C-alpha cells in the first residue's frame, strides 16, 4: 500500500484501506463540517488539532486513535513516497549505498572545496542529520525548491561515496523513494498530512491550500536502504 500525496486515487485508496471496518471518513468529515469543527485554521494547519477533533468524534483519545491508525498502516505494509533532492556527481552511488544521514562519519570536506563548504557544514551539522525527503513531487519539481541546486552533497563530499568532488560538475537530482511507514518518526504528522489530503479531495479548499509545499520527511539518522529507491531523476 503506497501513498503518493499528490495523487488523489492513491490518497483515497490509502485512507479507505486504513479506515476499513473502523469509521467512514466521508461521513465523519460531513458531520465535522456541519458542526463547524473544520472552520478553524488550526484544523488545516500543521498542528495536532485535526487529530484531536477526529479522536473526539470517535470517542477516543488521540493516543488511542493514532495507535489504531499506526497498527493498520503496519498491517498493510504502508509506504509513503518521498523525494530526496540534492546535487551529486555520481547518481548510481545512491543505488548502491542508499541515502545516508549526514554526520562526522559520512562527511568530509576535501581540499578542492571552498569556504562555502565549511560554512555549510557548520550550519548543517547543528541540524538533524536527516536524510530529508520532500513529501510532494510537485514541490520537488518546483523552481522554488532550492534543494536540487543547493543540497548539501554539492558542497560536502560523502566519505566513502565520492571524493575530490568538483561541485561544478554536480548534477541536480530528485531521488524517488518508497519509504516504509514503520521507520517514520512523528507518525501523528503523517496521519495529519494524509487525512488533510483526503479531506481536500472530497471537499476542495481554495487552490492555495491544496499544496504540500515544503512538507517533509526526516528520518533522523536512519539510513534509507537502496531497495526503497524507485528511480534517480536528473534535472
C-alpha positions in Angstrom: 0.0 0.0 0.0 1.8 3.1 -1.3 0.7 6.7 -0.7 1.5 9.4 -3.2 0.3 12.7 -1.6 -0.1 14.3 -5.0 -2.3 11.5 -6.4 -5.9 11.6 -5.4 -6.6 8.0 -6.3 -3.6 6.9 -4.2 -4.7 9.0 -1.2 -8.3 7.8 -1.4 -7.3 4.1 -1.6 -4.9 4.5 1.3 -7.4 6.2 3.6 -10.2 3.7 2.7 -7.9 0.8 3.5 -6.8 2.2 6.8 -10.3 3.2 8.0 -12.0 0.0 6.7 -14.2 -1.6 9.4 -13.3 1.3 11.7 -15.1 4.5 10.6 -16.4 6.2 7.4 -14.1 9.2 6.7 -16.6 10.8 4.3 -19.5 10.7 6.8 -17.2 11.9 9.6 -16.0 14.9 7.6 -19.6 15.8 6.7 -20.5 15.8 10.4 -17.4 17.7 11.5 -18.1 20.4 8.8 -21.8 20.7 9.8 -20.8 21.3 13.4 -18.2 23.9 12.4 -15.2 21.9 13.5 -13.4 22.3 10.2 -13.7 26.1 10.1 -10.6 26.7 12.3 -7.3 27.4 10.5 -5.8 25.1 13.2 -7.8 22.2 11.8 -5.9 22.5 8.5 -2.5 23.7 9.9 0.4 21.5 11.0 -0.9 21.1 14.5 -2.5 18.2 16.5 -5.8 19.9 16.2 -7.2 17.8 13.4 -6.3 14.5 15.0 -7.7 15.7 18.3 -11.0 16.6 16.7 -11.2 13.3 14.9 -10.3 11.4 18.0 -13.0 13.2 20.0 -15.6 12.4 17.3 -14.7 8.7 17.5 -14.9 8.8 21.4 -11.2 8.0 21.6 -8.1 9.7 22.9 -5.6 11.0 20.4 -3.2 8.3 21.6 -5.8 5.6 21.0 -6.7 6.9 17.5 -3.0 7.1 16.5 -2.3 3.6 17.9 -5.1 2.1 15.8 -4.0 4.1 12.7 -0.4 3.0 13.0 -1.4 -0.6 13.6 -3.5 -0.6 10.4 -0.7 1.1 8.4 1.7 -1.6 9.7 -0.7 -4.4 8.9 -1.0 -3.2 5.3 2.8 -2.6 4.9 2.2 1.0 4.2 4.8 3.0 2.3 5.0 6.8 1.6 6.5 8.3 -1.5 9.3 10.8 -0.6 11.7 12.7 -2.8 15.4 13.3 -1.8 16.6 16.4 -3.6 20.3 17.2 -3.9 23.3 17.6 -6.2 25.8 14.8 -6.8 28.4 13.8 -9.3 27.6 10.1 -9.2 23.9 9.2 -9.1 24.5 5.5 -9.1 26.1 5.7 -5.6 22.7 6.1 -4.1 21.5 2.8 -5.8 24.5 1.1 -4.1 24.6 2.7 -0.6 21.1 4.1 -0.2 20.5 7.5 1.3 22.6 8.2 4.4 22.3 10.8 7.1 24.9 13.5 7.3 27.4 13.2 10.2 31.0 13.4 11.1 31.3 9.8 9.9 29.7 10.4 6.5 31.1 13.8 5.6 34.5 15.1 4.7 35.4 18.4 3.2 38.0 18.0 0.5 40.9 20.2 -0.4 39.3 21.5 -3.6 36.3 22.7 -1.9 36.0 26.3 -0.8 35.0 28.1 2.4 31.3 27.8 1.5 31.6 24.1 2.2 32.9 24.7 5.7 30.2 27.2 6.3 27.5 24.8 5.0 28.8 22.0 7.2 29.0 24.3 10.3 25.3 25.1 9.7 24.2 21.7 8.7 26.0 19.8 11.5 23.9 21.7 14.1 20.7 20.4 12.5 19.1 17.0 12.4 21.3 14.5 10.4 18.4 13.5 8.1 18.2 12.2 5.5 15.4 14.6 4.3 12.8 13.9 1.7 10.0 16.2 0.4 6.5 14.7 0.6 5.3 16.3 -2.6 6.8 15.6 -6.0 5.1 18.7 -7.3 7.1 20.8 -4.9 10.3 18.8 -5.6 9.9 19.8 -9.3 9.1 23.4 -8.4 11.5 26.3 -9.2 11.1 27.4 -5.6 12.7 24.1 -4.4 16.4 25.0 -3.8 17.4 21.6 -2.5 18.2 20.3 -6.0 20.6 23.2 -6.6 22.0 23.7 -3.2 21.6 20.3 -1.4 24.4 19.6 1.0 26.1 16.9 -1.1 27.2 19.5 -3.6 29.5 21.1 -1.0 30.1 18.1 1.3 31.7 15.1 -0.2 30.1 12.0 1.3 33.1 10.0 2.6 33.2 6.6 1.0 30.7 7.8 -1.6 32.6 10.4 -3.6 36.0 12.0 -3.2 37.7 15.0 -4.8 34.4 16.4 -5.8 34.2 19.2 -8.3 30.9 20.9 -7.4 30.6 22.5 -10.8 30.1 19.0 -12.3 27.4 18.0 -9.8 24.0 17.1 -11.2 20.7 18.2 -9.7 18.8 15.1 -8.7 15.4 14.0 -7.4 15.6 10.6 -5.9 12.2 8.9 -5.8 11.7 6.6 -2.8 9.1 4.4 -1.2 9.6 4.9 2.5 8.2 2.3 4.9 5.7 3.9 7.3 7.2 1.8 10.0 10.5 3.8 10.0 8.9 7.2 10.0 9.2 9.4 13.1 6.4 11.6 14.4 3.7 9.5 12.8 1.0 11.8 14.0 2.3 14.3 11.5 1.9 11.9 8.6 -1.6 10.9 9.8 -2.5 14.6 9.6 -1.0 15.0 6.2 -2.8 12.0 4.8 -6.2 13.0 6.2 -5.7 16.6 5.1 -5.1 15.4 1.6 -8.1 13.2 1.7 -10.5 15.9 3.0 -9.2 18.3 0.4 -10.3 15.7 -2.3 -13.8 15.3 -1.0 -14.3 19.0 -0.2 -11.7 21.0 -2.1 -10.2 24.0 -0.3 -9.0 27.1 -2.3 -6.2 26.2 -4.6 -3.6 27.8 -2.3 -4.4 25.4 0.5 -4.2 22.3 -1.6 -0.4 22.1 -1.9 2.1 20.4 0.3 5.0 22.8 -0.5 7.8 22.3 2.0 6.1 19.4 3.8 8.9 17.0 4.5 10.1 13.6 5.9 13.0 13.5 8.3 14.4 10.0 9.0 16.5 11.4 11.9 19.6 9.4 11.4 18.1 6.3 9.8 19.7 5.1 6.5 17.2 4.5 3.7 18.3 1.3 2.1 18.7 1.2 -1.7 15.9 -1.3 -2.1 13.5 1.6 -1.4 14.8 3.8 -4.2 12.4 3.7 -7.2 14.5 5.9 -9.5 17.0 8.7 -9.6 15.9 11.5 -11.8 18.3 14.0 -13.3 17.1 17.6 -13.8 
